[in-house]
């Protein structure tokens, strides 16, 4: 693995300790984790031409993938909640379902 990929996927300065920094943030922020990822994506896209070039684009991509997974997981949690209620899928507008069942 190249040094560049280590700086993107598992930077040493975020993995030193018992828990990785991103996992602590995910736990601490809960539903706000998506907004954190979104802001971080913008930060890396904003600066990539002036700081770390392609490495910053890869970091933005990493956070975009984290945001996608977060949203997919949120959708899966909502579906599990829906499956546990008595309403049919036709009665529930999935696009408006935002409550976190956890």
Secondary structure, 3 states (H helix, E strand, C coil): CCHHHHHHHCCHHHHCCCCCHHHHHHHHHHHHHHHHHHHHHHHHHHHCCCCCCHHHHHHHHHHHHHHHHHHHHHHHHHHHHHHCCCCCHHHCCHHHCCCCCC
